[in-house]
Amino acid sequence: MSFRKVVRQSKFRHVFGQPVKTDQCYDDIRVSRVTWDSTFCAVNPSFVAIIVEASGGGAFLVLPLHKTGRIDKAYPTVCGHTGPVLDIDWCPHNDHVIASGSEDCTVMVWQIPENGLSQPLTEPVVVLEGHSKRVGIVTWHPTARNVLLSAGCDNVVLIWNVGTAEELYRLDGLHPDLIYSVSWSRDGSRFCTACKDKSVRVIDPRRGTVVAEKERAHEGARPMRAIFLADGKIFTTGFSRMSERQLALWDTENLEEPMGLQELDSSNGALLPFYDPDTNVVYVCGKVGSPPARLVAPPEPGSPLTACPQGDSSIRYFEITEEPPYIHFLNTFTSKEPQRGMGWMPKRGLDVSKCEIARFYKLHERKCEPIIMTVPRK
């Protein structure tokens, strides 16, 4: 029997993660404590933006990438919302434009000055009002300029023309319950959503119709997420009926059965998937979970519930391939402290001369720590 059958050939089998030195972290940041499963962090080649605790409203920090070290408590923030900020997203076409969605039911678009903030920014360029409940998701269109999608707790998806502050499409009645995540396809012609009714839907925004739907993609009651891959397949993370965390890969042409399904562990934090279309690697980052509600008494020592810590501090990565079993586990990066959120640097912000293929910005309780993923050269 040849060795080749035992060990699968892959360029990314030895990808390893490395946290940067302490002086290259962003310290003394009070990361938001809002119980919402968003990433709380958005990164581009110029800035890192982090949702922070703010009294009397919602705010987020915008730091130039090179401004590492201890961040002064008086450092100016973007603070125009009247309720906590739930999600932020940088515009892919302009590194100085960022959108934010908040509990005050509005979406705001901000222009960040060339060298970062020198005073608090309270005046947005555009205010988008159309949701009747808090806005939990904002995401820019990947290919069309000035097009922004927002999804709120009113179960409505709105697509905006930011230049004119008009609603382009209002998708109402497609979701009977809370929307957990939205992801555009590579060309932006469709998007997929994961909803609290356990369904994953593929939606054509121009027609306002559901093109494909998978009910009970994951049986568990906890939040799930879905992202589009480059070839049009959908990758989901969620929970099984026994509250074990799962990953699945779906073919949008046939959603009857998953192409691949893997169970990970029984931790209770949501899994945030990030996808790199160039290498076909999916990174799955755990997020600090809330304590299980049904635990009244402390668990017995040695029971399975004490084995999984309340926080999740790992980034697992998987390669997606054309042949079965489609999802191949590559490795896990683990650190000591659990992550409260995670930022993901777009490809154009990476240092390819050092073989860097991904960079994460991991949020701790009081700091943000970049983690660099590299492919070792022979």
C-alpha positions in Angstrom: 0.0 0.0 0.0 1.5 3.4 -1.0 1.9 6.2 1.4 0.0 8.6 -0.8 -3.4 7.1 0.2 -2.7 7.7 3.9 -1.6 11.3 3.9 -3.5 13.6 1.6 -1.3 16.0 -0.5 -2.0 19.6 0.4 -0.1 22.8 0.2 -1.7 24.1 3.3 -1.2 21.1 5.7 1.5 22.9 7.6 -0.1 26.3 7.8 0.6 27.7 11.3 -0.6 30.7 13.2 1.6 33.0 15.2 0.5 35.8 17.5 2.5 39.0 17.1 4.8 40.4 19.8 3.2 42.2 22.7 4.3 45.6 21.5 2.4 45.1 18.2 -1.0 44.5 20.0 -3.6 47.2 20.6 -3.9 47.4 24.4 -6.3 48.9 26.9 -9.4 48.7 24.7 -12.7 48.1 26.4 -14.3 45.7 24.0 -18.1 45.8 23.8 -20.1 43.4 26.0 -23.2 43.4 23.9 -24.6 39.9 23.6 -24.8 39.8 19.9 -22.9 37.2 17.7 -21.1 39.6 15.4 -17.4 39.8 14.9 -17.1 43.2 16.8 -14.1 44.0 14.7 -13.5 45.1 11.0 -10.1 45.4 9.4 -8.7 46.8 6.1 -5.2 47.6 4.9 -5.4 51.0 6.6 -7.4 50.8 9.7 -8.7 48.4 12.4 -12.2 49.2 13.8 -13.4 47.7 17.1 -16.8 48.1 18.8 -16.2 49.3 22.3 -18.1 49.9 25.5 -19.6 53.4 25.6 -21.8 55.1 28.1 -25.0 56.7 26.7 -24.9 55.4 23.2 -22.8 53.3 20.8 -19.3 53.8 19.7 -16.4 52.2 17.9 -12.7 52.8 17.8 -10.9 53.3 14.5 -7.2 53.0 14.8 -4.6 53.2 12.0 -2.9 49.8 11.7 0.5 51.1 12.8 -0.9 52.7 16.0 -0.1 49.7 18.2 0.6 49.7 22.0 -1.5 51.2 24.7 -4.5 53.1 23.5 -5.2 56.2 25.5 -8.6 56.2 27.3 -9.4 59.6 25.8 -8.7 58.4 22.2 -11.5 59.7 20.0 -14.2 57.3 18.8 -16.9 57.2 16.2 -19.9 58.0 18.4 -23.0 59.1 16.5 -25.4 56.2 17.4 -27.8 56.6 20.3 -27.8 52.8 21.0 -25.0 50.2 21.2 -23.3 49.4 17.9 -23.9 45.8 16.8 -22.0 45.4 13.6 -19.5 47.3 11.4 -18.1 46.7 8.0 -15.5 48.5 5.9 -16.3 49.4 2.3 -14.3 47.1 -0.1 -13.9 49.9 -2.6 -12.8 52.7 -0.3 -10.6 52.1 2.7 -11.9 55.3 4.4 -15.6 54.4 4.4 -17.2 52.2 7.1 -20.8 51.3 7.8 -22.3 50.6 11.2 -25.6 49.1 12.4 -27.0 49.8 15.8 -29.7 49.1 18.4 -31.1 52.6 17.6 -32.6 51.0 14.3 -30.3 53.1 12.0 -27.4 52.3 9.7 -24.8 55.0 9.5 -22.0 55.4 6.9 -18.8 57.3 8.1 -15.9 58.9 6.3 -12.7 58.4 8.3 -10.0 61.1 7.8 -6.8 60.1 6.0 -4.6 59.7 9.2 -7.4 58.5 11.5 -9.4 60.4 14.0 -8.0 63.4 15.9 -11.4 64.2 17.5 -14.6 62.2 18.1 -16.6 61.7 14.9 -20.3 62.3 15.5 -21.5 63.3 12.0 -22.1 60.4 9.6 -22.0 61.0 5.9 -25.3 59.2 5.4 -28.0 57.9 7.9 -30.1 55.1 6.5 -33.4 54.7 8.3 -35.8 51.9 7.4 -35.7 49.3 10.0 -38.2 49.2 12.8 -36.0 47.2 15.2 -32.3 47.1 15.9 -29.9 46.5 13.0 -27.6 43.5 13.7 -26.0 43.0 10.3 -24.4 45.3 7.8 -22.4 44.1 4.8 -21.2 45.8 1.6 -21.8 44.5 -1.9 -18.6 42.8 -3.1 -18.6 44.2 -6.6 -21.1 47.1 -6.9 -20.0 50.4 -5.5 -22.1 52.2 -2.8 -24.5 49.2 -2.4 -25.0 48.2 1.2 -27.1 45.4 2.7 -28.6 45.7 6.2 -30.6 43.1 8.2 -32.5 43.9 11.4 -34.3 42.2 14.2 -37.5 43.1 12.3 -36.6 40.1 10.0 -36.3 42.5 7.1 -33.4 42.7 4.7 -32.8 46.1 3.1 -30.4 46.9 0.2 -29.4 50.6 0.0 -27.9 52.9 -2.5 -25.6 54.7 -0.1 -24.8 57.5 -2.6 -28.5 58.7 -2.6 -29.6 57.2 0.7 -32.4 55.3 -1.0 -33.8 51.8 -0.5 -33.1 49.8 -3.6 -34.8 46.6 -2.5 -36.8 45.8 0.6 -37.0 42.1 1.2 -39.9 41.6 3.7 -41.7 38.4 4.5 -38.9 36.1 3.4 -37.7 35.4 7.0 -40.2 34.4 9.7 -37.6 34.9 12.5 -34.4 36.6 13.4 -31.6 36.6 10.8 -28.3 35.4 12.2 -26.0 36.0 9.2 -25.9 37.2 5.6 -23.2 36.5 3.0 -23.0 37.7 -0.5 -21.9 35.4 -3.3 -18.6 36.1 -5.0 -20.2 38.2 -7.9 -22.9 39.7 -5.7 -25.8 38.3 -7.7 -27.2 36.4 -4.7 -26.8 36.2 -1.0 -27.4 33.5 1.6 -28.9 33.9 5.0 -29.0 31.8 8.2 -32.2 32.3 10.2 -33.4 31.4 13.7 -36.0 29.0 12.1 -33.0 26.8 11.3 -33.3 27.4 7.6 -30.6 28.5 5.2 -31.9 30.5 2.2 -30.4 31.6 -1.0 -32.0 34.8 -2.1 -32.0 36.7 -5.4 -32.3 40.4 -4.3 -33.4 41.7 -7.7 -36.4 39.4 -7.9 -36.9 39.4 -4.1 -37.4 35.6 -4.2 -35.9 32.7 -2.4 -34.0 30.7 -5.0 -33.1 27.7 -2.7 -33.9 26.8 0.9 -32.7 24.2 3.3 -34.9 23.7 6.4 -33.2 22.4 9.5 -29.7 22.8 8.2 -28.6 22.2 11.8 -30.9 20.8 14.3 -29.7 22.7 17.3 -31.4 25.8 18.7 -28.2 27.9 19.0 -27.2 30.5 16.4 -25.8 29.2 13.0 -24.0 31.0 10.3 -23.7 30.5 6.5 -21.2 31.8 4.0 -20.9 31.6 0.2 -17.8 29.9 -1.2 -16.2 30.9 -4.5 -17.8 28.0 -6.5 -21.3 28.8 -5.3 -21.4 26.2 -2.6 -22.5 27.2 1.0 -20.5 26.5 4.2 -22.5 26.5 7.4 -21.7 26.3 11.1 -24.3 25.4 13.7 -25.3 23.0 16.4 -26.6 19.5 16.5 -29.6 18.4 18.5 -27.2 17.3 21.3 -25.7 20.8 21.2 -22.5 19.7 19.5 -21.0 22.2 17.2 -21.1 21.2 13.5 -19.8 22.3 10.1 -21.5 21.5 6.9 -21.0 22.0 3.1 -24.0 22.4 0.8 -24.5 22.3 -2.9 -27.0 25.1 -3.8 -28.2 23.0 -6.8 -29.3 20.2 -4.4 -29.8 21.1 -0.7 -31.4 17.7 0.3 -28.3 16.3 2.0 -25.0 18.1 3.0 -22.0 17.2 0.8 -20.0 17.0 4.0 -20.9 17.3 7.7 -18.4 17.3 10.7 -19.0 17.5 14.4 -16.4 19.4 16.3 -17.0 19.5 20.1 -19.6 20.4 22.7 -18.6 24.0 23.5 -21.4 26.5 23.4 -19.9 29.6 21.7 -21.0 30.5 18.2 -18.6 29.6 15.4 -17.6 32.4 13.0 -16.5 31.2 9.6 -14.1 33.2 7.4 -13.3 32.1 3.8 -10.3 32.7 1.7 -11.3 32.1 -2.0 -7.7 32.1 -3.2 -6.6 29.1 -1.2 -10.0 27.5 -0.6 -9.4 27.4 3.1 -12.2 28.1 5.6 -11.1 29.4 9.1 -13.6 28.7 11.9 -13.2 30.9 14.9 -15.0 30.2 18.2 -16.5 33.0 20.1 -17.1 33.3 23.8 -20.4 31.6 24.6 -22.9 32.5 27.2 -23.2 30.0 30.0 -25.7 27.2 29.4 -29.0 28.2 30.9 -29.9 24.8 32.2 -26.9 24.5 34.5 -28.2 25.4 37.9 -25.7 23.5 40.1 -22.0 23.6 39.2 -21.0 20.5 37.2 -19.3 17.6 38.9 -15.4 17.6 38.5 -14.4 15.6 35.5 -17.8 15.7 33.9 -17.9 16.6 30.1 -19.2 20.1 30.9 -16.2 21.0 32.9 -14.0 19.8 30.1 -15.0 22.5 27.7 -14.1 26.0 29.0 -16.7 28.8 28.9 -14.5 30.6 26.3 -13.3 29.4 23.0 -9.7 30.3 22.1 -9.2 28.2 19.0 -9.1 28.9 15.2 -9.6 25.7 13.3 -8.9 25.7 9.6 -10.2 23.4 6.8 -9.5 23.0 3.2 -12.4 22.6 0.8 -11.7 20.4 -2.2 -13.6 19.0 -5.2 -13.4 15.4 -4.2 -15.0 13.7 -1.1 -15.0 14.1 1.8 -14.8 17.8 0.6 -14.0 19.3 4.1 -10.5 18.4 5.2 -9.3 19.4 8.6 -5.9 21.0 8.4 -5.0 22.2 11.9 -5.9 24.2 14.9 -4.4 27.4 16.3 -5.0 27.7 20.0 -4.1 30.4 22.5 -4.8 30.8 26.2 -7.4 33.4 26.3 -10.9 33.2 24.8 -11.8 35.5 21.9 -14.6 38.0 22.2 -14.6 38.8 18.5 -12.5 38.5 15.4 -11.4 40.7 12.5 -10.3 39.4 9.2 -7.8 41.2 7.0 -8.6 41.3 3.2 -6.0 39.7 1.0 -4.6 43.0 -0.2 -3.5 43.9 3.3 -1.2 40.8 3.8 2.5 40.6 3.6 2.9 38.0 0.9 6.7 38.3 1.0 6.5 36.5 4.3 4.2 33.8 2.9 1.3 35.2 4.9 -2.0 33.8 3.7 -4.4 35.2 6.4 -4.3 37.6 9.3 -6.8 37.7 12.2 -7.4 40.4 14.7 -8.4 38.6 17.9 -10.3 40.6 20.5 -9.7 39.9 24.2 -11.4 41.5 27.1 -9.0 44.5 27.0 -6.9 44.2 23.9 -6.8 43.3 20.2 -4.1 40.9 19.1 -3.1 40.2 15.5 -2.5 36.5 14.6 -0.6 35.8 11.4 -1.2 32.6 9.4 1.8 31.6 7.2 2.6 28.8 4.8 6.2 27.6 5.6 8.5 27.5 2.6 10.5 24.4 1.9 
